[in-house]
Amino acid sequence: MFPSSSQFNFYFPVENAGAETVSEFLLAFPELQAKNLAYLMATPHEGKGKVKNSIVALPIEAANPKDMPPALTFYSVSLPKGLAEGDSFTLDVLAVFTHALRPVPEQITQADIQLVVYQESAYYLSPYAVKVQSLSVKLPDPKIESYTKLENTKVHGSEIKYGPYENLPAFSYSPIVVHFESNQPFAIAQELVREIEISHWGNVQVTEHYKLIHGGAQSKGEFSRLDFQARPNIRGASAFRYLVANLPPRAHSVYYRDEIGNISTSHLRGDSKKTELLIEPRYPMFGGWRTAFTIGYSLPLRDFLYELEGKRFLNITFSSPVVELAIDTLIVKVVLPEGSCDISVAAPFPVKQWQETKISHLDIDGRPVVVLQKTNVVPEHNQYFQVYYKFNRLSMLREPLMLVSGFFFLFVACIVYMHADISISKSSASYLAKQQWEEVQAAIQQVQNIISRCLATHDKLEASLRDLSRTGDVQACKTARKAADGLLKELSKELKPLLAFLQSSPSAAQVLPKVEELVAKERELQEKVMVKHSTVVDGYEKKSGARDIENRVALQQQKLIALRQEVDDLLEFIDEI
């Protein structure tokens, strides 16, 4: 008996006491118990001490016999041969149930131990009369809180024996309840998605996405990691800290991660028989706590892919490699290479199946995906299943040829680009217009430079007037005036051809009015600067007072400031164009 599932091993020596030949044997389960029935198998009994050959399971199917209690679910086991009157046959039946244990109490603190209840009948619920029957309940822990005491009840360590009981009528029932301690992992995968991707280049990639919950007693109160690390067997007895996954022996490239990233708290060791992965979640799992993680690993193709009668088939295990894990919903996706056809599945038990398509790198039509779904999965379901398909060997060349072709056309395109002349023709209208506009821009830039030099000359004349007011040297001021006159005349000569070019160029039609306005304003500013300069020098020569000179040029100074601002604004406007 395990926390996530409970196994029933039945030993049935069957004898036909009637006159008619019997070819089937009925198994009965209560309706509530039948809902959690995950696995059922019947085999002929080999006998103790005999070497067991390959076991051939007997066919089992759901049955609905007449005149039977409606609260029971029946299954019919087909016997290898019919039993005549007085004939006997012995068979073994294995039944596995999930959610058979119920935590009581349902909520516990971090320091509490976990107690569970198991309910069963001391008498096997059989539609047949039973001559002799006994029941043995094997618990995972010998610490038993209480159990139902009936006649012929014995306890040996972690095993409780009921019986033997003789001459029981059909459908005999005697309920028993066992309340015991169980701190083993109640690991339940609410959903597991296994993706098995086949690559004919020598690899089988397996990716498993788990959504895990601790299905035991719900944790209540606060959690103290300090207490847990100090005394994990006392302050966290009901939690589980790790799980074990038995991977195939030659598994490699193993990883273990969740949404945050890689989880380093895992250990991998292997031998010739198996590869064992110790999985430790980021935090200890208490009752009701959940976690989600992903396991991935690669397998050698030759160990799992075979050929038979013109078909290839994958032979791999169906369920999770994690030990003692019950799964509510298991989805297995087998991703076949692109171009696979004539697909079929052979599974050892009923599964729901359909097909999808997965688009991956370098795919054209997508890869066919066989999807198998089963609920209520237990470790006994981890059996081999087969996926058969046909595949043309030439299809393996598709992706390499696509890569080669892609690089070839890329190199050809680069060669063509490097040797092709894609420049604009010098005789085209767009090229000529661009060239003319560049010439206009160059001319405007020269005009701006000349105007800036004129303004710098004006500033020098103003500076000579300030020196005059400080030193009274009239002769030095006149010398500065003479030099400025010569420079301004040279700049005026340089402007004339530039203006003539702009006036003759159609491309300058938009900016020409502003350039002409700029030149006119600068000339006006130049004239007023000269007038002001002459007025101040004359005043000093006539020995006029400083205040009298300032009053005479005050009006002129105001006009100079306004004109200078207009010239600066025009320069800025033309520069933006």
HELIX and SHEET records of a PDB file:
HELIX    1   1 GLU A   31  LYS A   35  1                                   5    
HELIX    2   2 ARG A  225  ALA A  230  1                                   6    
HELIX    3   3 LEU A  301  ASP A  303  5                                   3    
HELIX    4   4 PRO A  379  HIS A  381  5                                   3    
HELIX    5   5 ARG A  393  LEU A  397  5                                   5    
HELIX    6   6 ARG A  398  HIS A  419  1                                  22    
HELIX    7   7 ALA A  429  THR A  471  1                                  43    
HELIX    8   8 VAL A  474  SER A  504  1                                  31    
HELIX    9   9 PRO A  506  ALA A  508  5                                   3    
HELIX   10  10 LEU A  512  GLU A  541  1                                  30    
HELIX   11  11 ALA A  546  GLU A  576  1                                  31    
SHEET    1   A 3 SER A   5  GLU A  15  0                                        
SHEET    2   A 3 SER A  88  THR A  98 -1                                        
SHEET    3   A 3 LEU A  37  PRO A  44 -1                                        
SHEET    1   B 3 VAL A  22  PRO A  30  0                                        
SHEET    2   B 3 LEU A  72  LEU A  83 -1                                        
SHEET    3   B 3 ILE A  60  ALA A  63 -1                                        
SHEET    1   C 4 LEU A 101  PRO A 103  0                                        
SHEET    2   C 4 LEU A 115  SER A 121 -1                                        
SHEET    3   C 4 PRO A 175  GLU A 181 -1                                        
SHEET    4   C 4 ILE A 144  TYR A 147 -1                                        
SHEET    1   D 2 GLN A 107  ILE A 108  0                                        
SHEET    2   D 2 GLN A 218  SER A 219  1                                        
SHEET    1   E 3 VAL A 130  LYS A 138  0                                        
SHEET    2   E 3 GLU A 159  LEU A 168 -1                                        
SHEET    3   E 3 THR A 153  HIS A 156 -1                                        
SHEET    1   F 7 HIS A 252  ARG A 257  0                                        
SHEET    2   F 7 ARG A 290  PRO A 300 -1                                        
SHEET    3   F 7 ASN A 203  HIS A 214 -1                                        
SHEET    4   F 7 ALA A 187  SER A 199 -1                                        
SHEET    5   F 7 ALA A 326  VAL A 335  1                                        
SHEET    6   F 7 ARG A 367  VAL A 377 -1                                        
SHEET    7   F 7 LYS A 352  LYS A 358 -1                                        
SHEET    1   G 3 LEU A 243  LEU A 247  0                                        
SHEET    2   G 3 THR A 275  ILE A 279 -1                                        
SHEET    3   G 3 SER A 266  GLY A 270 -1                                        
SHEET    1   H 4 LEU A 305  LEU A 308  0                                        
SHEET    2   H 4 LYS A 311  THR A 317 -1                                        
SHEET    3   H 4 TYR A 384  LYS A 390 -1                                        
SHEET    4   H 4 CYS A 341  ALA A 346 -1                                        
END                                                                             
